[in-house]
Amino acid sequence: MSFVLTINGQEKEFAQRPGSLSALLSELKINEATVVAEVNGQIVERKDFSTTRFEEGARIELVRFVGGG
């Protein structure tokens, strides 16, 4: 049985539910320091990434910062 999340508008299946937003970012190979996250319309403060949990079908938006000039 898989666990489905909608990330940036696209459904993504996982073998099991990620334990937290931090775990999800790690699985996606995204550095926490370079992203702003929103779960079901609520912005999550970076200090809360490790304690933020979600149910199947949660809608997650991730905005990454990219340096350059």
Backbone as JSON, one array per atom type, in Angstrom:
{
  "sequence": "MSFVLTINGQEKEFAQRPGSLSALLSELKINEATVVAEVNGQIVERKDFSTTRFEEGARIELVRFVGGG",
  "N": [[0.84, -1.18, 0.0], [0.57, 2.21, -0.83], [1.47, 5.62, -0.02], [0.06, 8.69, -0.65], [0.86, 11.96, -1.62], [0.27, 15.36, -2.54], [2.46, 17.27, -4.18], [3.57, 20.38, -4.95], [1.47, 20.55, -6.8], [1.48, 18.09, -8.09], [0.7, 14.65, -7.88], [2.39, 12.4, -5.76], [3.69, 9.27, -5.02], [4.58, 7.37, -2.15], [6.37, 4.75, -0.54], [5.88, 4.46, 2.13], [4.43, 6.48, 4.75], [6.04, 9.57, 5.1], [7.76, 10.48, 8.07], [7.79, 13.11, 8.97], [7.81, 16.59, 7.97], [10.47, 17.28, 7.67], [11.6, 14.75, 7.19], [10.38, 14.14, 4.76], [11.48, 16.15, 3.09], [14.15, 15.38, 3.21], [13.97, 12.87, 1.95], [13.29, 13.74, -0.58], [15.6, 14.94, -1.24], [16.07, 17.66, -0.63], [17.41, 20.54, 0.71], [16.65, 21.77, 3.86], [17.23, 24.4, 4.57], [16.96, 25.85, 2.28], [14.35, 26.17, 1.46], [10.91, 27.12, 1.44], [8.0, 26.05, 3.01], [4.64, 24.95, 2.6], [1.81, 23.54, 3.98], [-1.21, 22.17, 3.26], [-2.22, 24.77, 2.78], [-1.15, 26.27, 4.85], [1.6, 28.06, 5.95], [4.62, 26.67, 7.03], [6.78, 27.11, 9.69], [10.31, 27.02, 9.64], [11.51, 26.0, 11.96], [9.63, 24.22, 12.79], [9.61, 22.09, 11.05], [10.53, 19.48, 11.67], [8.59, 18.5, 13.35], [6.24, 18.61, 12.03], [3.57, 16.86, 10.78], [1.61, 14.94, 8.41], [-1.43, 13.97, 6.81], [-2.51, 11.37, 4.54], [-2.93, 12.47, 1.21], [-2.44, 15.11, 1.69], [-1.74, 18.48, 0.73], [1.1, 19.87, -0.43], [3.24, 22.56, -0.79], [6.28, 23.56, -2.08], [8.76, 25.92, -2.11], [11.7, 26.75, -3.53], [14.77, 28.42, -2.82], [17.01, 29.98, -4.97], [20.24, 30.88, -5.67], [21.96, 33.46, -7.47], [22.7, 35.62, -10.24]],
  "CA": [[0.0, 0.0, 0.0], [1.4, 3.41, -0.91], [1.02, 6.84, 0.63], [0.04, 9.69, -1.71], [0.87, 13.38, -1.29], [0.32, 16.25, -3.69], [3.59, 18.18, -3.97], [3.62, 21.39, -6.03], [0.43, 20.28, -7.78], [1.6, 16.77, -8.69], [0.62, 13.55, -6.93], [3.6, 11.61, -5.63], [3.49, 8.11, -4.16], [5.67, 6.95, -1.29], [6.16, 3.4, -0.03], [5.3, 4.65, 3.46], [4.26, 7.89, 5.09], [7.2, 10.23, 5.7], [7.47, 10.76, 9.47], [7.67, 14.55, 9.23], [8.17, 17.4, 6.82], [11.92, 17.13, 7.53], [11.86, 13.45, 6.56], [9.97, 14.26, 3.36], [12.49, 16.94, 2.39], [15.34, 14.54, 3.1], [13.71, 11.86, 0.92], [13.3, 14.44, -1.87], [16.94, 15.52, -1.36], [15.95, 19.11, -0.6], [17.99, 21.12, 1.92], [15.66, 22.56, 4.6], [17.62, 25.81, 4.64], [16.75, 26.51, 1.0], [12.98, 25.99, 1.03], [9.75, 27.55, 2.22], [7.01, 24.98, 2.85], [3.25, 25.2, 2.95], [1.06, 22.28, 4.06], [-2.65, 22.44, 3.26], [-2.5, 26.21, 2.81], [-0.54, 26.92, 6.0], [3.07, 28.12, 5.9], [5.26, 26.0, 8.16], [8.05, 27.71, 10.06], [11.42, 26.07, 9.52], [11.74, 25.36, 13.26], [8.59, 23.2, 12.98], [9.69, 21.06, 10.01], [10.73, 18.14, 12.22], [7.4, 18.06, 14.09], [5.06, 18.72, 11.17], [3.11, 15.59, 10.21], [0.49, 15.16, 7.49], [-2.24, 12.81, 6.45], [-2.52, 11.05, 3.12], [-3.66, 13.43, 0.4], [-2.05, 16.48, 2.03], [-1.23, 19.3, -0.36], [2.34, 20.49, 0.02], [3.89, 23.44, -1.76], [7.67, 23.81, -1.72], [9.38, 26.98, -2.93], [13.13, 26.7, -3.28], [15.56, 29.62, -3.1], [18.15, 29.72, -5.85], [21.12, 32.04, -5.76], [22.42, 33.77, -8.82], [22.71, 37.06, -10.48]],
  "C": [[0.89, 1.25, 0.0], [0.7, 4.58, -0.23], [1.14, 7.96, -0.4], [-0.02, 11.11, -1.13], [0.83, 14.17, -2.59], [1.39, 17.29, -3.39], [3.71, 19.08, -5.18], [2.67, 21.0, -7.16], [0.49, 18.91, -8.44], [1.53, 15.69, -7.62], [1.91, 12.75, -6.95], [3.32, 10.49, -4.64], [4.76, 7.78, -3.4], [5.35, 5.55, -0.78], [5.53, 3.44, 1.36], [5.21, 6.13, 3.75], [5.54, 8.46, 5.67], [6.84, 10.66, 7.13], [7.27, 12.22, 9.81], [8.0, 15.29, 7.93], [9.68, 17.32, 6.6], [12.27, 15.83, 6.82], [11.48, 13.48, 5.08], [11.02, 15.02, 2.56], [13.78, 16.14, 2.2], [15.16, 13.5, 1.99], [13.75, 12.48, -0.48], [14.65, 15.09, -2.16], [16.9, 17.04, -1.49], [16.48, 19.6, 0.75], [16.95, 22.02, 2.59], [15.97, 24.05, 4.59], [17.29, 26.57, 3.36], [15.29, 26.46, 0.54], [11.99, 26.64, 2.0], [8.68, 26.51, 1.95], [5.64, 25.42, 3.34], [2.54, 23.85, 2.93], [-0.41, 22.62, 4.21], [-2.98, 23.91, 3.47], [-1.88, 26.96, 3.97], [0.98, 26.9, 5.86], [3.61, 27.5, 7.19], [6.59, 26.67, 8.45], [9.13, 26.64, 10.05], [11.67, 25.33, 10.83], [10.74, 24.24, 13.53], [8.64, 22.07, 11.95], [9.76, 19.65, 10.61], [9.52, 17.62, 12.99], [6.12, 18.13, 13.26], [4.77, 17.39, 10.51], [1.94, 15.89, 9.28], [-0.19, 13.84, 7.2], [-2.12, 12.56, 4.96], [-3.38, 12.07, 2.39], [-3.33, 14.88, 0.72], [-1.5, 17.18, 0.8], [-0.05, 20.1, 0.16], [2.92, 21.33, -1.11], [5.29, 23.73, -1.23], [8.24, 24.84, -2.68], [10.85, 27.01, -2.54], [13.79, 28.02, -3.65], [16.76, 29.22, -3.93], [18.96, 31.0, -5.95], [21.53, 32.28, -7.2], [22.38, 35.26, -9.05], [22.66, 37.41, -11.89]]
}
